[in-house]
């Protein structure tokens, strides 16, 4: 695990320290959880884009095997 240094306004830090203490944690824990959430969200988004690309490549319409007319696309 890597250590990082952050510059934070003193008033902001005081509020966050109080919040973290009320939650039974630490500022470090809050920052770690926030950064982990961002990384996991990005991983999920990347996987979703990969899955869409794979499905698109497998699509019969992409291969030209099947086409639809305007009326067919808007049928209920």
C-alpha positions as CSV (number, residue, x, y, z in Angstrom):
1,X,0.0,0.0,0.0
2,X,1.3,3.4,-0.9
3,X,1.2,6.5,1.3
4,X,0.1,9.9,-0.2
5,X,0.2,13.4,1.1
6,X,-2.7,15.8,0.7
7,X,-3.1,19.5,1.3
8,X,-6.5,20.3,2.8
9,X,-7.9,23.5,4.2
10,X,-7.7,23.4,8.0
11,X,-11.4,24.1,8.4
12,X,-12.3,21.3,6.0
13,X,-10.0,18.9,7.8
14,X,-11.5,19.8,11.2
15,X,-15.1,19.0,9.9
16,X,-13.9,15.8,8.2
17,X,-12.1,14.6,11.3
18,X,-15.2,15.2,13.4
19,X,-17.3,13.4,10.8
20,X,-14.9,10.4,10.7
21,X,-14.8,10.2,14.5
22,X,-18.6,10.2,14.6
23,X,-18.6,7.3,12.1
24,X,-16.1,5.4,14.1
25,X,-13.4,5.8,11.5
26,X,-10.6,8.1,10.4
27,X,-9.9,10.6,7.7
28,X,-7.5,8.1,6.2
29,X,-10.2,5.5,6.1
30,X,-12.6,7.9,4.4
31,X,-10.1,8.8,1.7
32,X,-9.2,5.2,1.1
33,X,-12.8,4.2,0.8
34,X,-13.6,7.1,-1.6
35,X,-10.6,6.3,-3.8
36,X,-11.4,2.6,-3.8
37,X,-15.0,3.4,-4.8
38,X,-13.8,5.5,-7.8
39,X,-11.4,2.8,-8.9
40,X,-14.1,0.1,-8.7
41,X,-16.6,2.3,-10.6
42,X,-14.0,2.8,-13.4
43,X,-13.3,-0.9,-13.5
44,X,-17.0,-1.7,-13.8
45,X,-17.4,1.0,-16.6
46,X,-14.5,-0.4,-18.5
47,X,-15.9,-3.9,-18.2
48,X,-19.3,-2.7,-19.4
49,X,-17.7,-1.0,-22.4
50,X,-15.8,-4.2,-23.2
51,X,-19.0,-6.3,-23.0
52,X,-20.9,-3.9,-25.2
53,X,-18.1,-4.0,-27.8
54,X,-18.1,-7.8,-27.7
55,X,-21.9,-8.0,-28.1
56,X,-21.8,-5.5,-30.9
57,X,-19.2,-7.6,-32.7
58,X,-21.3,-10.7,-32.3
59,X,-24.5,-8.9,-33.5
60,X,-26.0,-10.3,-36.7
61,X,-26.9,-6.8,-37.8
62,X,-23.3,-5.7,-37.6
63,X,-22.3,-8.6,-39.9
64,X,-25.0,-7.6,-42.4
65,X,-26.9,-10.9,-41.9
66,X,-30.1,-9.1,-40.9
67,X,-31.6,-5.7,-41.4
68,X,-34.7,-4.0,-40.1
69,X,-36.9,-1.4,-41.6
70,X,-38.2,1.7,-39.8
71,X,-41.6,0.2,-39.4
72,X,-40.2,-3.1,-37.9
73,X,-38.1,-1.2,-35.4
74,X,-41.2,0.8,-34.1
75,X,-43.6,-2.1,-33.9
76,X,-45.1,-2.9,-30.5
